[in-house]
Amino acid sequence: MKIAITGRHVEVTSSLRDFVEKKVSKLEEFFSGVREVRVILSVEKYRHTAEVTLKAGGKHIAAKKTTKDMYASIEEVTQAISQQASREKEKQRSQSSRRHRGRPASVRGLSPADSLEPARELPEEAPREKVVRVKAFAPKPMSLEEALMEFRAGDGEVLAFVNSKNKLFNVVFRRKDGSLGLVESL
C-alpha cells in the first residue's frame, strides 16, 4: 500500500507521519487490495484539517474532517473512512442477498464460472467439463400431459416441472432415439 502524505501550511514531522501511517494502516482491514492512500493535512488559522482519499478494488472513498487539533482530525477522518467502508460492505451483502432471492437453493451462490465437479479426483488425461448455469427458474406445477404438450410446443431439449398430482419434481427430455424420457424424483 502506497501512502502519500502532503502538508499544506504545516510541516509533516516524523511523529505526525508515524501517527498517520499507523491510523491508515488499520484501514487495510476493511478493504482488500488497497493500492493508494492520499493524506492531505492543512492548517488555516485555528482549523486543522485532515483529508484522506483511498483507492481500493475499483472504489474511491474520501473523507475530510476539521478540528482544533491535527491528531484529533486524523483520528476522526480515519473513523469516517472506516464507517464508509462498513456501509459499503453491508451494501454489497444486501445486494448479494437480493440477487439470490427467489432462486432455488441448489442454484444460489453459483456463478457462471463455477463448476459442479465431483469430489473425487479425475485423472490428468480426462477432460474436465465446465458447467455453466444458463438461467434460474421456479418450476410450475402441471400434470404430465400438460408438460408433454408444453415440451412439444417449445424448442427446448429439457422441461422441468412439479407434478401437480404427487407434488414431486419431474424432468421431461428428448432421448437420443427420438422418444421422450421422464425423470421423477423420489
N, C-alpha and C positions, 0 to 999 in steps of 0.2 A: 504494500500500500504506500502510495506516494503522498506525503503531507507537505503542502506549501503554505508557509506562514508569512503573512505580509503585515507590516506595521505602518499605519498612517498617523503621523504626528505622535508616534510613540515608538520608543526603542524596544525591540523584542529581545529581552535579556535571556540568558540561558535558563534561569529558573522559570520564567514565563513560557519559554519554548518547551521545557520539560513538562510543565503542567498541561499545556495544550496537547502535547503528544500523548500524555497519559490518559487524558479525557477522551481524545479522539480514537485512541486505540480500542477503547471499550465499545465503540460503535460497531466494530467488526463482528461482535456477537449477533447483531441484528441483521447484518447484510452479508450475503455470500458474494465473494468476488469484488470487493471494494478496490477500485482502480486508483481513484484520485480523491483527495480531500483538500479543499482550499479553505484556509482560515484567514480572515482579514480582521485585524484589531485596529481600532481607531479611537482617538480621544479628541473631543471637541468641548472645550470649557470643562464642565464637571461630568459630562456624559462619556462613559466608557462603553464602547460598542464592540461586540464580538459577532462576526458573521461567518457561518460555516456552510459550504456547498459541498455536497457529497455525490460522487458518481459511482453507482454500483449496479451491475446487472441490467444496464439499459435504463436505469431510473436516475433522475436528478432530484435530490432533496436538498432544500436550503432552509436556513433559519437565521434570524437576526435578533439579538437581544441587547438592550441598553440598560445599564445600572450606574451607580456611582463608584463601583469598584470593578476593575478589569477581571479579577479572578471570579467574582460573582457572575459577571456577564458570560464568561466562558462556561461556568457551571450550568447556567440557565440555558444557553444555546445548545449544549450537548444534551440536556434533558429534553428540549424541544425536538431535536433530531430523533432521539430515541422514541419519543411519543409518536412522531410521524411514522417511524419505522414499524412500530407495533400496530398502528392503524392500517398501514399498507399490508402487513402480513394478514391481519384479520379480514381485510377486504379481499385478498386473494383466496383465503379459506372459504369465505362465504360465496364467492363466485364459483369456486370449485365445487362446493356442495350444491349450488343451484344448477350447475351444469349436469350433475348426476341425478337430479331429481326426476323421477318418472321412468328411469331405466330399470330393466330387470337386474337383480342382484348379480347375476353372472356376467353382466356387461360392464357394471360400474368399475371405474378405475382402469379400464383398458384403453390404451391409446393405440392408434393405428400401427405404431411401431412395435407394440408388444406382441410377443409370440406365445402361443399356448403349447409349448413343447412338454413332453412327458418328463417326469423327474429323473428317469434313468438316463445314463449317458449313451449317446449314439456313437457308433464307430466313426472314426475320422473320415473315411471314404463315403459314408452315407450322406446324401444331400439333405440339408435342412430346409424344411418348408416354412415359409413365412405366412402367418395367419393375419389377415387384415380385416378388421371389423368394418363392414360396409354401412350398416345402419342399426339403430336400436328401435325396438317396437314393442308394443303391448299386444300380444296375440288376442284376436277376437274370439268370443265363444260362438261356435256354429256347429251344426250337425255335419257328419261325414259327407252326406250328399251335397250340402251347400259348399263345403270345402272343395269337393271334386269339381263342382260347377265353376267355382271361382278359379281354381287351378287351371282348368281347361281354357277359361276365358282369358287368363293372363298369359304373359310370355316368360314367366319365371320358371326356374327348374325345381324350386322348393317352395312349399307353402306351410307355414307353422300356424297352428290354431289350437284353441282349447275346445275339446269335445263337449258340447252342451249336454250330452246325456250323462257322461260319467265325470265331467269336470277335470279331466286329465289332459295334459299337454300332448299333442299329436303332430306329426310331420308327414306331409304327402310329398313324394318326389318321383321324378321320372327315372326309371331304370334303364340300363344300357340296351336291353332288348326292346325298349319302347313301351313296356307296360308301366303301370303306376305302382309305387310302393307306399306302404303306410308304416310309420314307426309310432308305436304307442308307448307312453310312459307307464311304469308300474305303480 
